[in-house]
């Protein structure tokens, strides 16, 4: 039998694994994606992605990367009912200071369900002759060479195998762990005698509930999406109305995912009365009104365990070659900020560029270098998510230092300025969409406005105090 020249195995067939499969197909003779679940023929939820029933946002940078990897993605998703919207004009964005400025912009988004995106990408990947899917298969461990300096494959168990203890070996030149938050790589490394990576956790104890609705037919609103994030430490609660495509039989009949979120263990309830009462407690009645008049199509689903967790594979002093870890297996992000899918896209680009510059043999010496590059893909998203989550009291393992207090103050000033200054809100969205680094919010034109506003408020406060003192003296 003729052996394949090169083979890559991806553990996990969710979005991060699918994108890895796509770029590795450019460089390996064969790519195998190993997945525990069975894939459905239609874009519907599956066991391995329980959070797919909740809103998912593909940030603009991620959308552009996916369009390059899968030309025609936007047109195909719109044909399946995805909703195109202007991030500034069509989204009613309630910040900690109030409703953000609304105006037309070039920041165009697509809204759709996570199920539709995964289904679409799987369909495109199936067309690649060198990509193979192994479903209903669990990974039992890693295989190594005699001296264990490199990973040579994985041991797998097929669920339909009558022998419960029976495993078979799948050999490869590269193993990519994209198995998500349940990744077993730290344990597998320990079994092989390696130190597992250190972990950093930031847990704001955030919980979500969500339900899919059919919007009322006579709906007359000036938005397509509502985003009302929590604003700790004052406001622990938030929510969103997220448009998605219709079900597979009527894809162009827009549905809503209405989601509620609570931090610091202030979890939204899943009963009808509590769900509506929680929505009524938000700063605006817009979500509660939508719940009251829309038609529920599903039960109320809950999802917890939304901490930020970073496994520092890039900092390991000794690790095996030919193994990399990506996606939630390496960096788990609080989904409130909607950046995880874009991080997965950035990781795929890094891997693609690596193999454009290096041969597969380079993995013998450059695997750790590649893992270090992958760590850069989530740095900005990790910083945004954790800095915001540290505003929750339950996430503060230590007192907030002066610099963090200053950053929090600056953030609050930005939210106020974004109420009527569209350019500032535009820059804020560019940072949120990972199009610009967060330092862009400190550029001179914005910094000067923040300082000017702060001084103005201070002078007004001093004038008010003086007026109050004069009034007391006159009496």
N, C-alpha and C positions, 0 to 999 in steps of 0.2 A: 504493500500500500504506500502511495506517495504521501510523505509527511508534509504538513504545512511548514513553511519556512519560519514564520513568526506567529505567535498566538497571544492575545491579551484576554484576560478574564475580568469581568466587572461583577462584583458582588452587590446585588441590589438593582432592581429594575424600575425604581422611581425616577423622578426627573433628573437628579444628579447623575445617576447611573446611565440613564438614556443619553444624556449629553456627552458623557465620557465615551459611551459606545460610538456615538457619531464621530467624534474627532479621532478616536483610535482607529476607526475604519479607514482613515486616510493613510495610516502608517503601518498597520499590521495586516498580514495575509488573512487572518481570521480573528474575529472578536466574538466572545461568548458572554452573554448577559445572563446571570444566574438570579432567579427570582423565586421566592417562596410561594407567591400567590399564583392563581390562574387569572389570566387576562380575559376580560369580557370583550365581546365583539362590538359593543357600543360604549360610549363615554359615560360610564356609571361608576359609583363609588366601589372601592374594593377594600378588603380587610387590612391590607398592608399600608393604606393611606387613610386612616380614620379621620384625619383633619381635612380631607378633601371637601367635606360638607361645609367648610367655613370659607370666608372670603380669601382669595389669593390674588396678589397683585404682581404682575410681571413688570418691574420698573423699566423705564425707557431704555436704560443701557442694556438690560437683559433682553428686551424686545428686539433691539437692533442686532445684538449678537445672534439671537435665534433666527432672525431673518437672513443673516449671512450663512448660518449653518443649514437652514432649510428655506431656500429661496421660495417666495410665494406664501410664506406662513401667514402673513396678515390677511391676504386675500382669501386663503383657504379657511381661516378661522371665521372671518366675516361671513363667508358663504355658509358656515355651519351655525350662524346666529350670534357670533361674538359682537359686542357693542363697542363702537368707536366713540371716544369722548375726548374733549379738551380738558386737560388737568386743571386749568384755571377757570374756564367758563362753565363747565358742566358738573363740576364737583362742588357741592356745598360743604366747605371745610370749616368746622368749628374748632378754633384753637382755644388755648387757655384764656385768651383775651376776648374772644368773640368770633364772629364770622369773618373769614379772611376775604381779601379783595377778590372780586370776580371780574375777569376780562378775557378776551380771546388771546390765545397764545399758540406757540408752536409745539407745546408739550402734549402731543397726542398719545392717548392710551387705548389699549384694548381691554375690555372687561369680559371675562368668561369664567367658566368653572375650571377648577384644577383638573377634573376628570377629562374635560374636552382637550386640554393642552397635552396631557400625558397620552391620551388615545391618539391624538394627531401625530405626535412625535413617534410613537410606536409604529404607526402605519407607514410613516416615511422610512423608518429604520428597517422594517421588514423587507423593503425593496432593495436594500444593500445586499449583494450576493455574499459578502464576506462577514455578515452579522448574523449570529444565531442566538435564539432565546432558549434557555432551559428553564421551564417553569415547574412549579411544585417540587422544588429542590432546595434543601437546606444545606448550609455549609457547616461542616463539623470541625474544621481546623485548617491550618496552613501546612504546606509541605515544604521541606528545605532540602538542600544538598547535604552531603556528609558532614561538612564542617559548619553548617548552618549560617554561612555569611549571607546567603541570599534565599529568597522565597522562590520555589520552583513550581508551585501550584496550590490547589486546595483539595481537601477531602470533602466529598459531597454525599448526601443521602437523598435518594429519590423517594418522595412520599408514597408513591404507589408500589414501592418495593415491598414484597411480603416479608422480607427479612428486616425486622426493625433495627437491627444493629449493623446491617450491611452498608458499607460505604465503598465508594469508588474514587479513584484519584483522577483529577483533571489538571493536567500539566500546562504551564503557560510561561511566557517570557516576562509578563507583567501582570500583577494582581492589583486591582483597584478596589478598595473597600468603599462602596457607596451605599452601605446597608442602613444608614440613618442612625437615629438616636440609640437604637438597640445594638449597635455595633459591638462585636465580641473581640475586636483586634487587641485591645489592652490585655485581655485574658489570654488570647492566643500567643501574644508576645511573651508573657510570663511563662507559659508552658514551654516555650522554646529557650528560656533562660535569659530573655531580655528584660530590661526594666520597662514597665509601662509608662506612658507619658504622664506628666503632671497635668492636673486639671484646674481650671479657674471657673468658678460658678458664680453667677449673679442671679439670684432668684427673688423676684418681686412677688411671687405667689399670685400669678395672674391666671384667671380662669375665664373660659369663653363658653357661651352657648349660642346656638344659631338654629335658624329654621328657614326653609325655602317657602316663598309665598308667590302667589299670582297677584300682580298689582291690579287695582281696580280699573275697569275699562274706561271710566270717565275721569281718569287722573289728569289733573292740570297743575303741573309744577314746573319750576324753572331750573331743575337739576336732573341729572341722570344718576348721580351717586351722591350719597351723604357720608361724610367721614367726621365722626365726633370722638376723637381719641380721648382717653383719660388724661388728666393733667395733674399728676401728683406734685407735691404732697397734698394739695388742697382737694383735688377732685380725683377720686379713685375709680370712678366709673366712666364708661364710654360705650360707643356702639357705632354701627355702620349699616347703611343700606347699599348693597352691592348688586348691580345688575348682572345677570348671566343669561346665557342662551336658554331657549326652551328645552324641553325633554327631547330625546332622539326622534320622536314622531312629529313634533312641531318645533324645530330648532329656532325659528324666527319669532316665536312668541316669548318675549322677554319675561324672565322670572326675576325675583329678588332673593338674595340671601340677606336676611336681617340678623345681625349678630350683636350681642351684648357682651361687654367685657368688664371685669372687675379685678383690681389689684389689691395687695395687702390682705389677701384671703377674703376679700369682699366679693365672693363668687355670685354670679347671677343665678337665680333659681331656674329650674326646668319645668315647673308647673305653670299652667296657663295664667293664673292670677298673679303669681309672683313674677313671671316673665314680663307681663304688662306693667306691673307696679315698678319694677326695676327701670323699665324704659321711661316711665313717667318721672323718675327721679333725676333724669339727665337734665343738663342746662337748657335744652330746648325740647318741646313736645313733638318734634318732627318724627322721631322714630316711633313713639307711642301711637301717634295718629296713623302712621303707616300700618302698624300691627293691627290696629283696631279695624281698619277698612279693607285690608288686603285679605286674600283667601289662603289659609295655610295649606301647604301641599305635603308636608312631612312632619314627623314628630320634632320636638325640640331636642337637639343634640348638645352634649357637653364635651368639652375637651380641656384637660388640665395638664400639668407638667410642662409649662411654657417657660421654663428657666433658660437663661443663657449659659451655655457650657462650652468652654474652649479646651480641647485636648492639644497639648503643645507637642505634637509630633515633630515639629520643626526644631525643637530644642533638645531632642534626644542626642546624647553623646555617642550612643552605639545603637544602631538599628539595622535590620536586614535590608539588603538591596532588593530591587524588583518588586517592592510593595509600596503603594502610596494610599493615603486616606483622604477622602474628599467629602463634601456635603456635610450633612448633619452628623456624620460619623466623626468629623473633625471639629466642626464649629456649629453648635446648635444655637439658634437665635430666637428670641421672643418674637412670635409672628406678628405682633401688633404693627411692626414697622415695615412689613412686607418686602424684605430685601433678600430672603434666603434663596429664592429662585434665581435672582440676578447674580448672587454670589456663585451659585452652581454654574451659571453661564460663564462667568469670569474664570472660574477654575478650568472649564473646558478649553477656553482660549489659551490659557497658560500651558496646558498639556499639549495642545496642538502646536504651539510655537516651540516648545521644547523639542519635539520630534522633527520639526522642520530644520532645527539646527544640529541635532545630534542623532546618531544611529542608536538602535535599540541596545547595542553592546555598551553604550555609554552609561546605561543604568547600573552597571557593576560599580562604578565610582561616583555617579552623579544622582542616584536616587534621592539621597538626603538633600542635595541642592535643589532638586525639583520640589520636594516637600516644603522647603523653605520658601520657594517662589509661590507655591499654593497658599501658604499662610498669608501672603500679601493680599490675596483676593478677598479675604474677609476682614481685613484690618479696619477699613472705614465703616463697614456695616456693624462690626463688633463695637467699635467706639460709639457710634450713634445709639445703638440699642442699650448698651450698658450705662452710658452717661444718663440716658433718660430713665432707665429703670432704677438707678441709684437714687432717684428722687422719691421712690417709695420707701417708707420707713423700714419695711421688712427686708429690704435689700441692703441696708446699710450695716455692714458688719463692723464698721468703724465710723467715728464722727466724720462728717464732710469737712475737708480741709478748705483753706482760704481760696485756692485756685478753683476748686469745684463750686464753691459758693459764688465766685465771680462768674463762672461759666453759666450757672443756673440763672443768675441775675441777668446776664446778657441775653440768654435764651428768652426770658420773659419779656425783655424789652423788644426783641425781634418780633415776638408774637403780637405785641401791641402795634408795632409799626406795620405789620402785615395786614392790618385791618383796612387800611386805606391807601397803602403804597404798593401798587401792583408789582413794581420792579423788585422790591424786597421779597415779596411772596414768590415771585418767579424764581429768584435765586435760591430761596429756601427749598422749593420743589426740585430744582436741579440737583441740590445736595441730597435730598431724600431719594431721588431717582438714580443716585450714584453717578450722575453725569459730571459733577464737580466735587472736589474734596470739601470737607466742612470748613476749611480755612477760608473758603470763598465768602463765608458769612462775616468774616472779619476784614474784608477788603476796605480800603479807606472810605469809599463812597457810602458804605453801609455803617461802618464804625462811627463816622462823623455824625450820621443821623441818630444813632443810638445815644451818643454822648450829648448831642444837642437836645434830644428829647428828655434825657435825664436831667440836664441842667434846667431846662424849661420847667419841668415838674418841681424841681427843688426851689426855684425862684417863686413859683406859684404857692408852694407850701409855706415859704418864709413870709410872703406877702399876706397870706391868710392868717398866719400866726400873729403878725404885727397888727393886722386889722382887729383880730380878736382881743389882743392886749390893749389896744387903744380904746375899744369899746368898753372894756372893764374899767379902765382909768376914768373915762368920761362919766360912768355911772357913779 
